[in-house]
């Protein structure tokens, strides 16, 4: 989705802005090729495509992370979804229950535990 005439610095700014929008905190530029691909491609291009909303992308990502057992990354996504108002506590609990039936009871139960942990953390911040 890089537009004609857009400089690499423009792409990076767009990527950092999208990262901040997705996660609900301010991102600064980072070093290295891994960060560059994350900001410039994943966020400036992929997360910025118009066919899916951020909420829809987050739902897909939560399903994939649960299926892979990546609950540490799911924790970050759950917190961002709550902070950004994309998903409610009730919806996150329902997602965990739903996923139990498609990715396995242990994975869905682990996601439910992660949801509970993040909900408690977010409530303490208030």
C-alpha positions in Angstrom: 0.0 0.0 0.0 3.0 2.3 -0.3 1.8 5.2 -2.4 3.8 6.8 -5.3 6.2 9.5 -4.1 6.1 8.2 -0.5 9.6 8.2 1.0 10.9 5.5 3.3 10.6 8.0 6.2 6.9 8.5 5.3 6.3 4.8 5.3 8.0 4.5 8.7 5.9 7.3 10.2 2.7 5.7 8.8 3.8 2.3 10.3 4.6 3.8 13.7 1.2 5.6 13.7 -0.6 2.4 12.9 1.3 0.5 15.6 0.3 3.1 18.1 -3.4 2.9 17.0 -3.4 -0.9 17.1 -1.8 -1.2 20.6 -3.0 1.9 22.3 0.4 3.3 23.2 2.9 5.5 21.5 5.6 3.7 19.4 9.0 5.2 18.7 11.2 4.1 15.9 13.4 1.1 16.7 16.6 -0.4 15.4 17.2 -3.3 13.1 15.8 -5.0 10.1 13.1 -6.9 12.1 11.7 -3.7 13.5 11.8 -2.1 10.0 9.8 -5.0 8.4 7.4 -4.9 11.3 6.7 -1.1 11.1 7.1 -0.6 7.3 5.4 -3.7 6.0 3.2 -5.3 8.7 1.8 -2.1 10.1 2.1 0.5 7.3 0.8 -2.0 4.7 -0.9 -5.1 6.1 -2.7 -3.7 9.2 -3.6 -0.6 7.1 -5.4 -2.4 4.3 -9.1 -1.3 4.1 -10.9 -4.6 3.7 -10.8 -5.5 7.4 -11.3 -3.4 10.5 -8.8 -3.4 13.3 -11.3 -5.3 15.4 -11.7 -8.0 12.7 -7.9 -8.3 12.4 -7.6 -8.6 16.2 -10.3 -11.4 16.3 -8.4 -13.3 13.6 -5.1 -12.8 15.4 -6.5 -14.0 18.7 -7.8 -17.2 17.1 -4.4 -17.8 15.4 -2.4 -17.1 18.6 -4.7 -19.4 20.6 -4.3 -22.2 18.1 -0.5 -21.8 18.2 -0.5 -21.6 22.0 1.1 -18.1 22.0 -0.6 -16.7 25.1 2.1 -14.2 25.9 1.4 -12.4 22.6 -2.4 -13.0 23.0 -2.1 -11.1 26.3 -0.8 -8.0 24.5 -3.6 -8.3 22.0 -6.3 -8.7 24.7 -5.0 -5.6 26.6 -5.0 -3.6 23.4 -8.5 -4.7 22.5 -9.8 -3.7 25.9 -8.0 -0.3 25.9 -9.2 0.5 22.4 -12.8 -0.5 23.1 -12.8 -3.1 20.3 -13.8 -6.0 22.5 -15.6 -6.1 25.9 -14.7 -8.4 28.8 -17.8 -10.5 28.0 -16.9 -10.8 24.3 -13.3 -11.9 25.2 -14.7 -14.6 27.5 -17.0 -15.7 24.8 -14.1 -15.9 22.3 -12.2 -18.2 24.7 -15.2 -20.5 25.1 -15.9 -20.5 21.4 -12.2 -21.3 20.6 -12.3 -24.2 23.0 -14.4 -26.1 20.5 -12.2 -25.4 17.5 -8.6 -25.3 18.8 -9.0 -27.6 21.8 -10.2 -27.3 25.3 -6.7 -26.8 26.8 -5.9 -23.9 24.5 -9.3 -22.2 24.9 -9.0 -22.6 28.6 -5.5 -21.1 28.6 -6.9 -18.1 26.6 -9.7 -17.7 29.2 -7.1 -17.6 31.9 -5.1 -15.0 30.0 -8.3 -13.0 29.4 -8.9 -13.0 33.2 -5.4 -12.0 33.9 -5.5 -9.0 31.6 -9.0 -7.9 32.8 -7.7 -7.9 36.3 -4.6 -5.9 35.3 -6.7 -3.3 33.4 -9.1 -2.9 36.3 -6.2 -2.2 38.6 -5.1 0.6 36.3 -8.4 2.4 36.7 
